[in-house]
Amino acid sequence: MNKNINKDFFEKIEQRAKRSLMVEEVNLNTQLYNETISYLKKQKYIKFLEINKILTNNFLSNYPFGYAIKDNNNNVVGFMGTIFSKKIHDNEEHVYCNIHSWIVDRAYRINSFLLLTPLLKKKIILTAFTPVPSLVGLLEKFGFKKININYKIIYYFNLLSPKENNNFTLEKSDKIIRKKLNRNELKIYENYHKLPYEKFIITNNVDSTKYIFVITSKVKKKGINMLNFFYISNILEFRRGWSKFRAEISKEFKISFFCQYFFNDSDNALPSNMFLSRKKKKNIFVKNILSNTKLDILYSDLIE
C-alpha cells in the first residue's frame, strides 16, 4: 500500500468505524454545541481555557467551529476544532480550514481519523499547525505534507528611550485605521476587530499615503511578555523601517521582546543582525495547497 491511504481502504475503515460511532458538525447555538462545550470542560487532555481562547476565533459563521464524535449512546467522546477562513490568491477566493484541539477519549482513539473524514471530502485547503506527535503519522497517511515554519524572537534594548525618528506615527484609532486601509486589509481588520489583539498602523508623516497595517498579540513565554507580529501589510517596509519606529512600538506596549512566525525569509519582518535574537524551526502540515499559495498564520491556532 502507498504511503497515503488509498481510496478503497479509506472507505472500508470509515464504514467499519461508523458502525459504532458518528461524526457531526458542531455549530454555534445548537444543542450539540452545548454538549461539546460540556465535554471539553470535563476532558483532562487540554485545559479548557486554552481551547476556548481559540474557539472565539470564528470567522465564517456558516461553517462549523469543529466536529464531534458521538458513541451509540449519543455521548460526545471526541472533538476536533476547526477555524475556517477565506483568502484571495491570484484573484480567486479559496476556503481554508485550520485544525486544532484534536481530542478523543482513550477508548476510541483508534478511530480518531473519523474526525478528518468530513474535511477530506471538501475542496478546501487544510492546515494543521500544532498537531501533537501522536497525530503526525495519521496526518501523513491522509496526504498531509510536512513543511517548515520559522519562529523568531528578538530583544530590543532602551525601552525608555525617546522616539528614534519622528517621521512615523503609530496610530490605533479605529476611525483612522478604517480610513487608511484598502479593501483586503479592511476585511482582515474587521475579522479581528472585536478580538483581543492589538491593531495599529504606522504612518509615514512625510508621505501620508504610505502606511503599514499591523496586528499583534501579547503573549507570555516562560514568564516573559512578548509582542507577536502575526500580520504586517508590508513586510519589506517594516523590516527597512524597524530601527526608526521600534522604540515607539516598545514604549506603546511596554514590551522589549518581539516574535514572529514566518515561512520564507522574504516574510521575515524582524531584523537578522540583532545581538540578542533566536530563531528555530518547527514542522507544520498542509493538504491541498496550490502551487501559487502563499502561506501565513492568519486565522490559525498559532495566533495566541
Residue pairs with C-beta under 8 A, 6 or more apart in sequence:
1 9
3 140
3 141
4 140
4 141
4 142
4 143
5 13
5 141
5 142
10 142
13 113
14 113
14 114
14 117
17 111
17 113
17 114
18 114
20 71
20 72
21 69
21 70
21 71
21 72
21 77
21 108
21 111
21 114
22 69
22 70
23 67
23 68
23 69
23 70
23 114
23 115
23 117
23 118
24 32
24 67
24 68
24 70
25 32
25 64
25 67
25 118
26 32
26 33
26 36
26 64
26 65
26 66
26 67
26 68
26 79
27 33
27 64
27 65
28 58
28 61
28 65
32 68
32 76
35 68
35 76
36 66
36 68
36 76
36 79
38 76
39 68
39 76
39 77
39 79
40 48
40 51
40 52
40 79
40 101
40 103
41 48
43 103
43 105
45 103
46 101
46 103
51 81
51 101
53 304
54 81
54 83
54 100
54 101
54 301
55 65
55 66
55 81
56 195
57 83
57 195
57 299
57 301
57 303
58 65
58 83
59 83
59 84
59 85
59 191
59 299
60 84
60 85
60 86
63 82
63 84
63 97
64 82
64 84
65 81
65 82
65 83
66 79
66 80
66 81
66 82
66 101
67 79
67 80
67 82
67 115
67 118
67 119
68 76
68 78
68 79
69 76
69 77
69 78
69 79
69 104
69 108
69 111
69 114
69 115
70 76
70 77
71 77
71 108
77 104
77 105
77 107
77 108
78 103
78 104
78 105
78 108
78 112
78 114
78 115
79 101
79 102
79 103
79 104
79 115
80 99
80 100
80 101
80 102
80 103
80 115
80 116
81 99
81 100
81 101
81 102
81 301
82 97
82 98
82 99
82 100
82 119
83 97
83 98
83 100
83 299
83 300
83 301
84 95
84 96
84 97
84 124
84 299
85 95
85 96
85 97
85 98
85 191
85 298
85 299
86 93
86 94
86 95
86 96
87 93
87 94
87 96
87 298
87 299
88 94
88 184
89 290
89 292
89 293
89 294
90 292
94 124
94 125
94 290
94 293
95 122
95 123
95 124
95 125
96 124
96 125
96 126
96 127
96 299
97 119
97 122
97 124
97 125
97 126
97 127
98 126
98 127
98 128
98 129
98 299
98 300
98 301
99 116
99 119
99 126
99 127
99 128
99 131
100 128
100 129
100 130
100 300
100 301
101 301
102 112
102 115
102 131
102 132
102 135
104 111
104 112
104 115
112 135
112 138
113 138
113 142
116 138
116 142
119 126
120 142
123 288
124 288
125 286
125 287
125 288
125 289
125 290
125 293
126 144
126 286
126 287
126 288
127 284
127 285
127 286
127 287
127 295
127 300
128 135
128 139
128 144
128 284
128 285
128 286
129 149
129 284
129 285
129 297
129 300
129 301
129 302
130 284
130 301
130 302
131 139
131 285
136 146
136 283
136 285
139 285
140 146
140 285
142 287
143 287
144 285
144 286
144 287
145 285
145 286
145 287
145 289
146 283
146 284
146 285
147 263
147 283
147 284
147 285
147 286
147 295
148 263
148 281
148 282
148 283
148 284
149 261
149 262
149 263
149 281
149 282
149 283
149 284
149 297
150 261
150 262
150 263
150 268
150 279
150 280
150 281
151 259
151 260
151 261
151 279
151 280
151 281
151 282
152 259
152 260
152 262
152 268
152 270
152 277
152 278
152 279
153 221
153 226
153 257
153 258
153 259
153 277
153 278
153 279
154 257
154 258
154 259
154 270
154 271
154 274
154 276
154 277
154 278
155 256
155 257
155 258
155 274
155 275
155 276
155 277
156 246
156 247
156 250
156 256
156 257
156 258
156 274
157 256
158 247
159 250
159 251
159 254
159 256
160 251
161 247
162 247
163 247
163 248
164 243
164 244
164 245
164 246
164 247
164 248
165 244
165 245
166 205
167 204
167 205
167 206
167 244
168 202
168 203
168 204
168 205
168 241
168 244
168 245
168 248
169 202
169 203
169 205
170 200
170 201
170 202
170 245
170 248
170 249
170 252
171 177
171 200
171 201
171 202
171 203
172 198
172 199
172 200
174 193
176 201
177 189
177 199
177 200
177 201
177 213
178 186
178 189
180 201
180 203
180 211
180 213
181 189
181 201
181 213
185 213
185 233
188 213
188 215
188 231
188 298
189 199
189 213
189 215
191 299
192 199
192 215
192 231
193 199
196 217
197 215
197 216
197 217
197 303
198 214
198 215
198 216
198 217
198 218
198 227
198 253
199 213
199 214
199 215
200 214
200 252
201 211
201 212
201 213
201 214
202 211
202 212
202 214
202 238
202 241
202 245
203 210
203 211
204 210
204 211
210 237
211 233
212 232
212 233
212 234
212 237
212 238
212 241
213 231
213 232
213 233
213 234
214 229
214 231
214 232
214 233
214 238
215 229
215 230
215 231
216 227
216 228
216 229
216 230
216 253
217 227
217 228
217 230
217 303
217 304
218 225
218 226
218 227
218 228
218 253
218 255
219 225
219 226
219 227
219 228
219 259
219 304
220 226
221 259
224 257
225 254
225 255
225 257
226 255
226 257
226 258
226 259
227 249
227 253
227 255
227 257
227 258
227 259
228 258
228 259
228 260
228 261
228 303
228 304
229 258
229 259
229 260
229 269
229 270
230 260
230 261
230 297
230 298
230 302
230 303
231 296
231 298
232 238
232 269
235 266
235 267
235 268
235 269
238 269
239 268
239 269
239 270
239 271
242 269
242 270
242 271
243 271
249 258
250 256
258 270
259 270
260 268
260 269
260 270
261 297
261 302
262 268
262 269
263 295
263 296
267 296
270 277
286 295
289 295
297 303
